[in-house]
């Protein structure tokens, strides 16, 4: 019995109790919730349904809990129900009901853990969005790992998700990039406000390969050539690096298109219609202070130039008009100041910022080697890049390490730890279980042990303490996925996988799966093989949500 199935049983029991007692069944929720108690001695699952409903229908909580417990006790698969405190229900399953989960997981395969919890939600998820003026640095790599994992989680819970990379190919930083490329092509030092690093010389050389005539043009025309060609080459490199990291986007959106299509004017007109635009000293302003911002924001300068904030407004409106009900933007640690102005901007458009716009801020990441931070890339010159991280610890370890921690906490990635083939390396610890469960399957086949017909599976044989512990851990996976998606916290999946790995190791050490020597294959061996394979399924499904492989051999 899965937690979802047990929740249905609890709700069905509540319907029966309400009918018998003549209580208002409209007070019953659409779904009940069951959770694993913190103390295993309290049972397999707990429900607070009696406490939630008692006041609504004028019943003493413990009396209502007693009626629910009596009704639940008649349900198949329920071993016992105890009432605790003011009306908690502590539920124990019989071994057969608990054990059948192993078969359900294996049969569900990649679908186990998926749900329709967020069905009907259209979410635009924007992450990384590094400017095409250099390689993706380690901060952007964190969002690549976390953002991609979050997209997978949201889709696994039924949301319609569009992932998006917004690149700024207009503005002063692109001008500085172009001047830096031109200087490198001429063999001159980078401008004082320009970009350095070996990659600048590499891209400048590629531009000259494409356009050998560029240096024969006047400086303005040459700079334009280096701007257009350089941005294209740099962004192609960024996309290639992310693809090698396992991250691709549904949409790559460039800022310049907002200008070319007149969308900044459209956004300004919409904001005027809402009554939040005013002009003073020749500039056009948005009155964001009406919605909690610390100051009003300029949309158009007195010289007629658009501000970056105007482009932010147009881009937000573009997403909403593409049908995305919720816009989620993942920004770096230095962007806390954006939250107030962006939320206010959403309200100025007439939206509900609490519903239509989410801004997630990620904290800094340091790559540590020999106990000291790695300060800069040999190629980029000023930052540690995606390639530096992957070269140091590999794609799987990098993705797992970046997604393992809450994004609002700073992290140090220790090269020695994340490349170590020992249990203190979290990704190795989890992937080792993926490989061990696969190895057990191969070894079972060699000795003639198969799971057998699903109908012949004997779940009641899985009554060992460590088998029960592992089954409980496996049962928690769908709830972990749903919670991680709803709270935007992929690290919950990683921590769950580590707990599950521990439960599997304890099961493996205590419960013999394969027959020894000439020992006859029994139904218990087969039942434990179902449990082994169920663990492999959940480990693989969880790692997939993090964009990490589940190896069959290590």
FINUMI-465909 format. One record per atom (N, C-alpha, C): y, z, x. Coordinates in steps of 0.001 Angstrom, whole numbers, plus 500000, padded with zeros to 6 digits. Atoms other than C-alpha are relative to their C-alpha. Layout:
! residues N
YZX
...
END
This chain:
! residues 554
498807500000500846
500000500000500000
501244500000500883
498755500069499245
503350498965501423
501027500946499375
498948499172500600
506485501106500939
500602499355498753
499440500690501173
507795498446498550
499073500147498799
500965499834501093
504592498648496501
500009501427499480
499937498609500422
504750502434496475
501269500260499194
498750499834500743
508378502264495337
499859499492498569
500259500526501339
507245500128492399
499153500974499180
500843499005500681
504577502712491567
500845501187499538
499120498884500354
507196505478491625
500882499639498811
499135500428501097
509517503486489363
499211499856498703
500854500132501188
506668502678486988
499675501369499414
500264498636500472
505809506383486812
501221500572499295
498763499511500621
509456507155486009
500177499394498609
499915500639501314
509419504619483154
499059500692499010
500971499346500881
506295506277481754
500482501383499586
499498498661500297
507810509764481980
501173499931499034
498841500123500880
511062508660480353
499571499613498587
500492500399501317
509135507006477510
499355501185499285
500678498846500598
506973510080476911
500985501060499530
499050498929500307
509994512384476886
501177499526499149
498912500519500817
512286510097474891
501332499985500716
498769500033499211
514809509888477714
500548498579500077
499315501295499951
517324507081478142
499548499208501226
500525500772498868
515558504464480270
501062499135500667
498930500769499345
518850502668480964
500549500736501225
499559499233498839
519527505466483455
499155499717501232
500880500286498870
516647504259485611
500570498883500870
499490501058499104
517586502184488674
499107498760499946
500797501221499943
516405498623489207
498849500142500973
501050499766499006
514413499790492219
500073501434500477
500066498654499425
513241503096493582
499937499874501519
500037499980498537
513413504094497228
499040501096500445
500848498983499364
510725505841499226
500259499932501504
499711499928498568
511242507008502787
498957500858500688
500883499135499227
509187508499505553
500710501318500275
499356498707499703
509903512235505822
500103500224501494
499827499714498572
511192513474509143
498831500807500549
501145499183499600
508385516009509280
498734499405499392
501218500622500532
504981514246508948
499155500947499165
500778499028500764
503511517474507577
500395500020498527
499535500022501389
505529516899504402
499381498859499198
500642501092500720
503494513810503528
500252498666500652
499827501344499477
503405510095504051
501367499419499621
498724500519500492
506475509284501942
500675501059499143
499227499083500833
509227511100500080
500901499196499068
499105500635500968
511291510240497003
500954501041499436
498989499113500595
514495511775495686
500359499544498584
499669500595501295
514318509917492352
500269501066498938
499786498949501003
514006513094490268
501384500625500152
498676499426499760
517138514536491891
501107499052499561
498979500987500361
519058511312491311
500165499880498483
499979500281501444
518154511095487613
500227501241499133
500016498795500829
518034514716486431
501324500246499283
498700499716500609
521751515198485824
500368498942498962
499649501095500918
522118511786484162
499354500171498631
500734499897501271
519526512623481507
499860501448499536
499970498614500444
520155516372481231
498697500737500150
501273499340499756
516853517523482718
500087500858501256
500070499227498754
516204520309485250
499266499182501059
500589500870498976
515423518524488528
498530500292500294
501403499691499670
512196520399489307
499072499691498824
500822500322501179
510938519951485741
499741498499499930
500175501448500002
511559516213485919
499099499576501160
500842500307498847
509984516124489390
498537500319499701
501384499638500335
506897517903488048
499363498955499099
500535501031500891
506493515319485300
499706498713500775
500226501188499174
506869512498487821
498780500189500902
501131499733499116
504382514148490177
498684499878499248
501228500087500802
501813514463487397
499654498546499692
500238501411500315
502233510813486428
499573499231501245
500347500691498753
502117509630490041
498589500354500458
501320499567499571
498983511631490681
498872499218499360
501013500811500676
497136509364488244
499918498586500573
499947501385499496
498086506189490133
498963499783501085
500969500307498945
495424504508492270
500670500014501371
499490499988498637
495920505110495989
500823501213500341
499223498785499750
497914508340495558
499030501168500162
500890498866499747
496076511262497133
500570501280499411
499379498792500540
498574513973496213
501502499834499963
498537499965500087
502175514630495215
500418501462499916
499513498620499993
503960517874496034
501501500009499732
498572499838500275
507345519108494850
500565500978501015
499370499156498987
509651520539497482
501464500219499651
498579499710500193
513028522227497296
500419499842498554
499479500112501371
515150521396494251
499361498886499179
500617501083500772
513041518383493290
499578498811500823
500513501079499151
511911516298496265
498534499749499676
501403500367500189
508642514430495820
499422499585501342
500703500344498766
506358514405498872
498655499391499628
501145500790500454
503658511777498457
499048499739501161
501038500344499027
500387511370500326
499110498921499404
500901501064500428
498308508204500109
498585500318500453
501361499873499486
494560508117500343
499805498965501103
500200500845498816
493114506400503425
499905498528499636
500162501405500384
492208503213501575
501343499363499666
498689500536500373
495691502769500129
500878499816501222
499212500122498775
497266503399503519
499484498866500869
500596500972499094
494834501217505440
500127498563499567
499946501376500485
495113498168503210
501249499277500501
498785500603499444
498568497624504724
499678499075501169
500342500835498842
496907496228507857
499645498590499562
500372501321500501
495384493392505861
501218499268499434
498806500623500594
498626492761503971
500903499404501073
499124500481498926
500562492411507235
499429498742500639
500619501163499350
498082490015508841
500093498784499079
499950501126500938
497989487874505704
501429499488499822
498600500426500140
501784487833505441
500489499281501243
499611500658498757
502159486832509101
501492500084500246
498561499985499685
505734485809509986
500882500458498851
499195499588501154
506878486672506461
500110501512499868
499945498551500155
506164490373506868
501302500536500609
498710499458499590
509452492225507105
501165499294499340
498939500743500666
511434489579505256
500178500516498570
499722499533501356
513085490384501923
501111499152499395
498881500676500666
515639489159499397
501167500952499799
498975498961500164
517898492181499870
501413499412499940
498643500584499964
520953489987500643
500030498601499386
500044501317500646
519955486979498546
501273499762499202
498793500361500727
522947485169497098
501272500156500803
498808499844499167
525347486152499880
500157498807500944
499679501064499055
527020483316501785
500902500595501075
499316499312498906
528090484635505171
500292499030501132
499643500746498800
529994482888507940
500072500992501147
500093499076498865
529156484577511235
500517499305501249
499393500591498799
531426483738514159
499836500951501173
500156499151498818
530577485033517609
500095499173501266
499731500539498660
531102484339521320
501408499410500048
498677500620500099
534011481899520767
500845500138501264
499262499954498735
534947481938524461
500826498727500172
499169501173499752
537802479633525435
499339499106501050
500648500918499046
536626476513527300
500787499859501299
499273500021498726
538467477503530464
499154500563501135
500892499461498978
535469478932532328
498644500319499410
501334499656500490
531804479928532075
500031501231499098
500095498826500873
530722482487529473
499782501244500859
500137498786499203
531245485931530989
499090500997499292
501033499088500487
528997488942530464
500368500637498663
499602499484501305
531062490281527547
499650499032498888
500363501014500978
530617487006525693
498495499879499830
501460500069500073
526915487063526540
499475501101499081
500440498928500905
526604490390524730
500077499527498561
499881500489501368
527899488773521558
499026498859499729
500997501052500203
525590485807522091
498672500614499574
501273499342500323
522569488135522040
500083500733498670
499878499203501217
523819490458519308
500266499096498788
499661500878501106
525309487700517152
498819499178499537
501163500797500376
522212485527517255
498948500874499319
500954499081500635
520003488537516453
500463500367498597
499484499656501318
522280489466513568
499808498841499021
500226501161500866
522103485918512178
498542499943499548
501425500004500345
518297486113512298
499686501100498982
500225498894500929
518356489487510541
500543499688498611
499399500315501294
520696488321507806
499174498955499260
500852501013500632
518532485271507153
498673500595499555
501272499361500354
515412487444507139
500126500851498745
499798499218501216
516959489457504310
500622499166498887
499670500883501109
517811486430502212
501395499425499965
498631500522500014
521443485699503101
500035498542500443
499722501374499572
522727482142503448
501056500098501097
499139499733498849
524236482283506936
500374498711500720
499529501081499145
526350479768508807
500565500594501276
499497499469498723
526835480548512496
501045499041500564
498862500820499605
530025479337514098
500584500454501339
499328499773498714
531650479029517509
501369499331499898
498626500507500082
535439478656517479
500550499883501404
499443500129498655
536895477205520632
501432499493499943
498570500263499967
540558477084521422
500271498884501004
499712501134499116
541314473644522792
501467499589499885
498561500250500073
545037473937522240
500706501264500469
499236498818499617
547695476214523649
500179500147501497
499554499826498615
548990477627526899
498853500183500978
501091499778499046
545650478699528416
499305498682500349
500575501311499707
544376475123528124
500913499233500950
499058500632499060
547544473902529846
499788500555501414
500233499406498682
546899476376532692
498687499490500603
501295500531499565
543297475170532885
500176498582500553
499787501386499563
544443471533533143
500772499951501310
499232499965498752
547003472360535838
499121500452501166
500907499509498955
544309474248537777
499055498894500465
500888501110499660
541964471257537620
500734498945500812
499217501011499286
544690468874538724
500300500450501427
499727499472498655
545608471129541638
498752499905500871
501248500061499234
541954471324542731
499683498570500406
500260501402499691
541622467551542531
500895499499501124
499064500390498945
544655467214544799
499777500779501292
500213499167498822
543304469799547221
501055501061500178
498937498993499942
546131472179546394
499493501331499461
500413498698500556
545854475918545679
500272500057498502
499826499862501442
545556476976542043
501397500510499681
498702499458500404
548845477625540208
499931501519499895
499963498543500004
549952481245540210
499385500585498739
500551499510501265
548971481648536542
498741499230499615
501142500864500299
545977479312536834
498663500692500156
501371499508499911
542222479681537095
499419499667501367
500652500226498724
540228480079540305
498494499960499833
501454500038500063
536572479948541190
499480498614500345
500601501260499570
534235477280542489
499819499027498851
500246500896501130
533651475948538972
501190499078499740
498817500841500198
537236474642538853
499908498754500878
500146501143499093
536625472439541900
498875499083499533
501133500802500470
533271471305540449
500411499119498817
499594500769501180
534794470244537136
501049498961500366
498994500974499558
537773468589538831
499325498781500622
500730501112499379
535321466504540881
499316499137498950
500653500765501065
533440465511537720
501010499163499225
498959500774500691
536685464476536044
500357498756500811
499665501145499154
537495462254539017
498885498955500005
501107500951500105
534030460707538772
500138499177498725
499805500691501274
534773459852535157
501258499128500017
498698500683500004
538383458863535749
500553499939501417
499522500079498614
538904457825539389
501469499620500104
498592500397499985
542348456536538407
500950501152499714
499167498904500497
543587459967537312
501098500400500975
499001499549499037
545378460881540541
501070498955500255
498987501031499852
547259457589540476
501036500024498895
499069499897501115
549003458577537255
501102500997500329
498971498977499809
552225460568536996
499411501344499574
500580498674500184
551686464331536804
499717500317498527
500197499693501417
552106464573533024
498774499272499457
501142500769500476
549604461793532352
498703500485500645
501183499503499305
547207463115534999
499554501333499404
500361498700500582
547369466604533536
499317499820498651
500633500251501295
546513465198530108
498563499523500172
501367500454499724
543463463430531566
499118501195500353
500794498839499592
542285466645533209
499821500987498851
500145499117501161
542935468574530005
498878499508499091
500989500550500946
540891466267527767
498604499995500611
501320500119499361
538071465572530211
499464501366500427
500433498686499519
538003469099531645
499486500890498887
500454499198501137
537749470798528257
498651499511499507
501280500550500464
534957468447527232
498855500398500938
501037499649499024
533002469098530443
499705501500499979
500203498555499992
533565472849530359
499264500456498750
500652499569501228
532557473159526742
498553499522499939
501392500476499935
529455471034527295
499159500951500845
500713499049499150
528500473445530062
499760501316499262
500154498768500774
529111476453527800
498871499848498978
501041500239501006
526938474939525057
498624499934500644
501277500106499297
524203474152527559
499509501375500447
500370498648499555
524251477694528962
499496500833498834
500423499240501179
524020479204525493
498664499493499466
501270500567500470
521223476821524525
498850500498500862
501035499476499106
519258477891527594
499737501484499743
500121498588500335
519855481464526428
499371500189498614
500621499943501318
518295480594523070
500973500096498857
498979499862501035
521562480471521129
500641498653499717
499310501208500447
522767477465519162
500721500311498698
499166499736501171
525389477326516438
499884498869498988
499991501019501050
525442475553513107
501263499151500099
498709500696499956
529091474647513632
500757500390501267
499076499784498887
531299474247516698
501362499523499509
498723500294500652
534851474403515378
501117500080501026
498922499975499017
537829473442517517
501359500207499329
498696499660500558
541310474792516926
500859498757499768
499148501183500084
542909471404517503
499845499283498657
500225500679501282
541320470081514306
500849500608498892
499140499372500995
543336472615512294
501398499379500029
498681500630499852
546531471103513693
499941498549499524
500086501422500315
545343467511513330
499878499738498506
500222500208501438
544327467938509684
501083500637499132
498911499386500766
547501469779508681
499621501290499308
500472498807500695
545608472935507790
500911501204500209
499061498897499835
548259475227509226
501077499950498914
499024500152501092
550782473812506732
499378500420498667
500677499631501248
548217474217503946
499882501518499866
500110498542500034
547633477857504889
501355500639499726
498654499475500221
551391478489505037
500404499861498538
499653500216501412
551845476972501580
499250500974499092
500782499061500813
549045479115500171
500583501409500088
499416498672499819
550610482247501637
501360500110499312
498720500009500730
554012481240500211
499746500213498510
500330499879501421
552411480886496788
499648501442499639
500373498613500248
551078484421497129
501193500947500120
498770499212499954
554639485628497811
500152500908501202
499953499098498850
554148487098501272
500689499383501222
499340500680498880
556146484660503452
501512500130499863
498536499987500003
559790485038504430
500494499416501321
499407500586498796
562154483516506993
501189500847500448
498850499304499425
564601485201509315
500209499507501416
499624500476498672
566438484042512443
499260498718500379
500608501306499757
564877480614512060
498483500009500101
501465499901499896
561272481909512269
499392500280498630
500737499778501252
558656482029509505
499041501165500219
500763498762499841
556990485431508983
499045500216498834
500907499545501046
554057486858507047
500152501513499881
499727498572500215
554713490255505490
498664500763499927
501295499310499935
551464491863506626
500151501517499858
499802498549500156
553022495350506518
499773500440498555
500307499650501388
552561495196502735
498557500457499844
501428499675500088
548843495632503477
499527500800501219
500414499023499007
548848498243506210
500140499593501453
499812500391498604
549628496221509346
501195500763500585
498930499205499391
551906497957511852
501315499244500109
498772500801500005
554395495061511846
499699498651499358
500181501345500539
554961491703510192
499707499025501125
500458500942498987
553583488657511992
500698498645499854
499361501320499982
555285485419513016
498927498923499825
500875501152500184
553622482247511746
500539498780500738
499377501144499330
556110479712513088
501259500488500703
498862499548499212
558598480350515857
501253499231499616
498726500644500331
562253479443515601
500105498604500601
499980501352499413
561576476424517846
499025499048499324
500908500854500765
559061475087515326
498546500089500419
501387499884499541
555918475993517290
499212500985499139
500903499094500709
552978477511515472
499523501101500953
500569498911499205
551666480878516660
498470499974499900
501465499864500084
548034481738517382
499599500625498666
500327499334501248
548146483939514313
499989499004498838
500000501025501045
549018480932512162
498671499247499996
501302500665499914
545883479214513456
498894500906499471
500978499059500544
543896482380512651
500001499959498471
499884500065501460
545200482211509081
499352498722499461
500539501279500461
544329478531508716
498481499969500147
501451500008499753
540871479056510195
499271500874498984
500597499125501009
540118481960507856
499944499290498652
499961500716501282
541223479900504849
498992498860499986
500964501097499905
539104476971506051
498579500522499705
501330499424500236
535999479200506092
499801500360498532
500127499590501408
536683480594502645
499881498787499094
500050501186500848
537251477133501213
498717499193500199
501331500593499823
533906476033502662
498935500774499227
500921499301500886
532342478504500243
499400501277500545
500539498754499454
531686481497502481
500706501188499342
499451498841500694
532135484664500460
500394501093500982
499734498964499012
532030486910503511
500177499353501375
499705500502498665
533589486093506888
499817501149500982
500274498966498995
532192488110509796
500400499445501358
499496500438498704
533973487829513148
499669501060501042
500357499074498927
532660489400516345
500956499780501157
498965500109498982
535366490131518908
499729500970501150
500182499191498807
535541491632522392
500762501310499966
499474498634499955
536589495114523425
501519500061499988
498540499987499915
540241494130523944
500659499481498721
499468500591501229
540681492959520348
500158501003498859
499864499017501074
541012496245518426
501268499759499185
498744500239500695
544583495300517586
499938498906498961
500112501097500949
543359492291515654
499561500472498618
500608499595501270
541663494313512934
501045500155498912
498979499758501009
544795495473511115
500670498736499517
499277501215500405
546555492116511179
499088499034499244
500916500924500677
543435490153510177
499649500495498602
500271499444501322
542621492499507305
501197499776499073
498791500212500798
546226492274506126
500140498529499636
499942501435500286
546121488481506403
499065499632498856
500949500262501075
543028488396504195
500573500427498654
499392499506501239
544834490486501589
501154499112499567
498884500887500325
547873488176501798
499522498728499300
500581501165500681
545594485319500715
499479500353498605
500503499581501295
544613487370497671
498559500449500030
501390499573499861
541201488348499031
499909501522500075
500282498585499806
539610491781499195
499481500165501422
500427499893498595
539475492593502926
498707500789500184
501216499198499880
536721495143502345
498768499181499652
501134500815500437
534552492480500771
499916498686500767
500004501369499486
535599489158502274
500084499868501514
499805500122498554
536281489975505924
499445501221500727
500502498943499121
534380491995508513
500347499629501435
499725500218498580
535488492364512112
499217501030500795
500815499133499160
533032493791514615
500522499923501428
499483499933498638
534237494929518029
498885500442500941
501020499653499014
531898494958521009
500632500595501248
499485499337498811
532345497166524040
499521499297501277
500223500658498717
532131496272527723
498564500151500488
501317499995499374
528981495480529677
500194499883501505
499995500104498543
528446496057533390
498603499659500493
501256500288499320
525721494524535500
499971500862501254
500077499037498905
524556497157537999
498847499638500926
501035500259499000
522647496533541220
500143501036501117
499984498960498957
521687499226543763
500983501118499666
499159498893500429
523621501761541715
501479499698499897
498576500346500041
526935499888541878
500211498781499119
499737501153500848
528525497459539406
500134498708500809
499776501329499427
528320493765540263
501359499548499495
498605500191500393
531989492843540275
500349498575499596
499588501367500326
532160489070540198
498911499002500345
500942501088499798
530274485812540144
500375499202501244
499718500876498854
529919483665543228
500669498712499536
499470501280500476
530748480658541079
501310500152499245
498799499839500812
533308481986538609
501120500700500752
498980499410499153
535079484100541189
500592501293499492
499324498814500525
536461486748538832
499150500807499032
500810499308501008
533750487674536311
498522499770500271
501441500208499992
529988488066535960
499665499112498805
500248501004501032
528647485128533953
498611500132499394
501315500072500644
525736484402531643
498930499631501017
500978500438499001
523960482594534487
499684501101500997
500232498884499078
524418485603536781
499021501002499393
500863499042500673
522787487877534220
498570499477499884
501339500584500151
519883485511533530
499299499892501349
500600500074498656
519320484917537254
499502501361500462
500339498656499527
519192488682537774
498788500581499293
501078499301500728
516805489777535000
499207499101499052
500736500892500887
515698486732532956
500545500023498583
499462500142501357
516455485578529403
499495501108499082
500547499004500920
514086487919527539
500589501384500243
499472498671499681
515221491053529351
501493500070499681
498564500003500265
518880490045529045
500279500124498504
499771499947501442
518678489429525303
499613501365499438
500449498701500503
516718492614524691
500981501099500420
499104498963499495
519000494736526881
501337499995499255
498703500102500656
522157493457525205
499934500384498530
500148499693501428
520798493878521666
499495501414499760
500668498704500158
519177497282522319
500963501142499689
499026498924500156
522374499319522167
501006499661498906
498947500211500978
524937499789519446
501149499256500666
498984500852499368
527607497180520081
501316500717500233
498749499276499762
530368499784519927
499885501000501151
500156499140498829
529019501531523035
499983499155501266
500046500684498713
529581500509526655
498599500135500593
501326499923499397
526396499693528553
500024499493501435
500261500475498643
525288499289532149
498593499408500007
501314500636499889
522447496831532728
499559500092501450
500500499728498653
520519498047535762
498958498941500362
500893501093499605
518887495084537514
498619500525500363
501295499452499578
516155497260539050
499167500424498797
500737499533501177
515213498814535702
499453498836499182
500376501058500936
515149495599533678
499112498925500618
500965500921499376
513008493715536192
498719500719500384
501139499184499615
510493496539536662
498845499812499020
501189500143500849
506940496020535325
499373501362499764
500460498644500294
506624499629534187
500476500392498607
499704499583501369
506837501519530922
501432500463499808
498613499582500185
510371502742531611
500941498824499803
499255501211500326
511544499147531236
499733499696498528
500261500123501436
512003498894527435
499401498659499578
500535501292500431
511372495152527112
498576499811500504
501371500081499487
508290495365529318
499077500850499132
500792499074500816
507044498320527251
499572499343498686
500293500645501278
507267496318524014
499170498731500207
500743501235499774
506090492987525405
498575500279500486
501341499634499556
503116494761527006
499085500203498793
500801499830501217
501933495723523505
499710498643499372
500257501351500510
502360492123522388
498848499360500762
501055500596499177
500172491027525289
498673500739499828
501253499229500126
497639493854524903
499313499701498670
500618500297501295
497078493188521189
499376498610500012
500584501344499873
496531489506522001
498741500038500847
501162499873499127
494147490459524791
498817500611499254
501068499396500795
492162492672522413
499361498944499098
500532501059500850
491818489707520070
499096499047500769
500826500898499181
490508487492522873
498684500680500393
501202499271499588
488083490157524110
499049500223498819
500835499823501181
486871490771520561
499188498738499723
500702501265500239
486008487101520154
498851499808500984
501030500160498972
484027487198523401
498745500826499697
501167499163500314
481772489996522108
499529499807498558
500450500310501352
481387488463518650
500623500836498908
499312499195501008
483809490790516860
501116499188499371
498928500643500744
485952489169514176
500420500931498868
499556499163501115
487967490672511348
499080499845498795
500872500232501136
485576489118508880
500769499634498755
499396500361501278
486245488252505273
500974501086499555
498986499042500426
489380489874503905
499483500916498903
500519499189501097
487480491070500853
499027501067500486
500953499029499454
484974492900503072
500683501064500852
499241499028499204
487721494827504883
499860501392499397
500204498623500460
487102498589504651
501187500867500435
498801499261499573
490607500138504792
499814501508500022
500196498556500051
489296503606503928
499443500569501296
500530499537498726
487699503752507380
501115500355500991
498867499727499102
491153503931508989
500599501359499654
499580498657500392
491404507678508513
500274500920501184
499675499198498818
492000508832512091
501501500292500014
498589499601499935
495266510670512711
500873498937500655
499196500987499281
496462508026515187
500037498668499255
499962501196500845
495503505203512828
501036500177498902
499021499723501044
497551506838510100
501415499941500546
498684500028499370
500469507274512475
500454498559500232
499658501401499749
500358503593513425
500285499266498697
499764500644501300
500081502496509788
501374500371499447
498672499583500465
503164504540508913
501102499251500746
498999500722499206
505073502910511756
500088498543499551
500010501398500455
504021499427510617
500657499868498634
499445500053501350
505003500220507045
501523500066499996
498545499807499960
508560501067508126
500764498723500336
499308501175499471
509325497599509494
500925499320498987
499079500681500933
510728495942506314
501287500776499761
498790499200500224
513116498851505741
500912499974501218
499196500073498777
514246498743509378
500767498684500043
499352501317499993
514992495014509097
501154499971499003
498953500017501023
516937495453505863
501191500852500400
498907499113499584
518958498375507212
500783499411501161
499329500608498848
519703496604510498
500907498857499559
499179501105500501
520988493583508567
501218500521499247
498901499499500821
523087495562506110
501057500727500825
499056499254499162
524660497743508807
500485499195501196
499638500877498862
525001494837511288
499617500668501324
500425499236498820
522980496815513855
498619499549500488
501294500478499483
520248494760515584
499291500996500905
500647499052499093
519654497634518011
498955500849499285
500991499237500758
517729499394515228
498611499367500112
501292500687499872
515006496742515539
499389500282501361
500515499739498653
514699497224519288
499445501414500109
500462498613499904
514425501001519002
498741500213499161
501212499921500822
511891500625516197
498792499444500758
501114500613499270
509754498312518330
499491500908501108
500433499062498963
509708500886521101
499204501160499401
500760498945500682
508582503592518664
498631499474499564
501269500602500421
505924501251517263
499073499818501193
500810500180498791
504736500477520795
499361501317500422
500548498690499678
504303504187521436
498863500375499065
501060499696500970
502285504578518231
498750499171500287
501166500834499686
500060501660519240
499268500524501229
500641499474498791
499423503076522714
499160501242499683
500741498779500350
498382506408521180
498748499656499184
501166500477500759
496086504614518728
498960499399500940
500912500686499079
494589502477521497
499251501001500882
500616499006499134
493928505517523668
499003500885499249
500830499068500770
492281507478520826
498906499326499179
500911500680500930
490456504855518750
499426498739500649
500654501138499360
487953502469520306
499954498808499037
499997501196500850
488473498959518917
498749499167500243
501120500876499654
485761497011520766
498721500815500185
501272499301499746
482075497971520814
499709500065501488
500374499842498600
480746499258524113
498620499400500238
501313500505499585
477911497442525866
499257499292498890
500832500600501039
475140496634523402
500231500624498638
499707499346501280
476716498707520636
500184498954498899
499914500917501134
476429497039517259
501421499992499430
498691500116500644
479622495730515646
499923500628498615
499995499299501286
480494497937512686
501251499655499200
498824500205500846
482934497840509800
501218500731500559
498881499287499400
485047500388511672
500634499157501095
499435500894498980
485437497990514608
500852498917499342
499268501072500692
486482495274512179
501309500523499406
498785499427500596
488944497558510394
501058500246501070
499047499749498921
490527498545513699
500540498699500577
499493501294499542
490784494887514690
501087499493499053
498934500322500953
492758494292511476
501284500748500387
498835499183499647
495065497129512547
500631499522501302
499502500557498735
495381495729516075
500796498729499740
499337501280500256
496271492289514737
501255500175499157
498791499705500769
498728493751512249
501126500444500933
498995499555499025
500500495422515169
500558498806500764
499554501228499317
500629492116517041
500988499229499116
499130500723500930
502188490522513942
501385500628499937
498707499328500149
504915493140513604
500791499966501302
499309500094498711
505727493212517310
500593498606500180
499511501379499850
506020489414517338
501160499727499051
498923500220500962
508146489388514174
501285500707500433
498821499256499561
510462492060515543
500659499386501212
499435500639498809
510879490401518923
500673498683499638
499386501262500424
511591487092517185
501401500244499432
498681499686500553
514478488737515325
501022500262501095
499103499771498863
515930489651518722
500091498788500910
499986501198499163
515311486179520141
499227500176501289
500796499679498813
512728487552522586
498562499560499764
501360500503500154
509253486125523219
498995501141499888
501111499046500118
506016487935522345
498830499424500778
500999500663499157
503773486946525268
498573500392499623
501418499712500208
500008486697524900
499344500512501272
500500499509498704
499492487463528577
501192500476500829
498954499535499084
501471489424531163
499366500281501356
END
